[in-house]
Amino acid sequence: MVDVFSNALIQLSSLKPYVLLPIIIFLFSWLFRLPFAKAIHSSLLIGIGFLGIFIVFGYFIESIEPALKMLIVRTGVHLNVLDVGWTPLSAIAWANKIAPIYVILIFGINLLMLLVNFTETLNIDIWNYWHFIMAGTLVYETTHNILLATIATTLAAVLTLKFADWSAPAVERLTGLSGISITTFSGQSYLPLGVIGNQIIDRVPIINKINLDSETMKNRLGILGEPITIGFVFGILLGLSAGYGIKNTMQLGVEIAGVSYLIPVMSGIIANGLIPISEGIKVFSEKKLKAGRKNYIGLHYAVLMKYDSVIVTGILLMPIALFFAFILPGANFIPFGELANISSAIVMIVVVTRGNVFRSLVIGIPIIIGKIYVASYLAITLTRLYQNPKLDFLEVEGLITSFLEGGNLLRFWIIKLCEGNTVSLLLLPVMIMMLVLSYQWFIKTQRDLINSPMPVSAEVKSLKLEK
């Protein structure tokens, strides 16, 4: 019986996210009493939106990878580690023999936290549980202690749920959607750093007056402030740096401009699919829950990719990440495997800064530097894990790493904490302080939302969702 259930979970987790998530969304739509036709339509829209994002990201990688390889050849840099992106890491996590048990554990803890009012979020993004499982997998690889591995998995999941709760009012302020929160570990990992970084900038004269959101950029720079123009310019510069001719350079510019345009479109499809579900959750909460209590459905950060500030910040961070990878001593890879997905690292920072691209860049740059070093450090461990015979879909020689997921700073701290690393233990009070400040930010954001229930950013006004 246990084997049957375990195999069922393995088969379920093997579904693509754009297949698994619509199924789960449909089931919860029924729970929240949505009409059958509307539940089907919303679920399919969400699946289509995610499929579109996967296709666009895949195309982006195919477009820039040859240019980045040419750039490496032209610079003469010889690095011995290959950035393979997040896909092999998810495969490593799901190949873990106890991954099905961890899925049950994570979901069970989530339900328990809901029952005791320790969270308001139900994380239904089951496919992305691999982020939590990866923490446990890495701890087990270095300690061979199943208890410590389980603690790491649990800690990653619990922290993500709390960050999802605390950022939910700010997400509602940005999107206009109530009843949803973001439960993607790769994005939520940096919420506390975003909160603290934003508060530090608030105290710096002159700098604290700079408000460079996407709407301001459009007003001041015109067409030059549009994401598609910024993407086009980045593509042209990358093509020229790689030694491309005029034809290929122009082609690369248009391709990256196209990606910059299409990702928000796909995210908008997801958001439109979420509108009926969001309304259903709101009605359900008002009828069934205690006054003042809210419930959120935890979803992937892709629902926020509709907003220009997220796209623009991500595009601007791409050349910055490449620059630091080339010049930082100790860096052993060029981040082209996950460069297209760099927005995942700053999406919640953009939420915290209310779409201020300048602040998001200032906070995001140290995070990118930290990711480069952590991903470089973990290359040997990740390569050893990837030598599992089950993982034969990607043929690589030498060492591998993952820029964003392998370089996740919060996961790295959890791993080192479970290993008993002295520095990580000394950082524990700092982490507690960051959690306290994040909670205080949540209280303030919640109060502001109550006093001003309509979205307040200029970007939201220009991107109202169509019902």
Protein Blocks (a to p, Z undefined) as FASTA:
>chain_A
ZZmmmmmmmmmmmpcfklmmmmmmmmmmmmnopafklmmmmmmmmmmmmmmmmmmmmmmm
mmmmmmmmmmmmmnopacfbdcebjmlmmmmmmmpmklmmmmmmmmmmmmmmmmnopafb
dcfblmlmmmmmmmmmmmmmmnopaklmmmmmmmmmmmmmmmmmmmmmmmmmmnopghia
cfbfklmmmmmmmmmmmmmmmmmghjlmpccdfklmmmmnommlpmklmmmmmmmmmmmm
nopafklmmmmmmmmmmmmmmmmmmmmmmmmmmmmmmmmmmmmmmmmmcehiacdddddf
klmmmpmklmmmmmmmmmmmmmmmmmmghiabdcfklmmmmmmmmmmmmmmnnopaklmm
mmmmmmmmmmmmmmmmmmmmmmmmmmpmklmmbccehjdddfklmmpmklmmmmmmmnop
aklmmmmmmmmmmmmmmmmmmmmmmmmmmmmmbafbfklmmmcccZZ
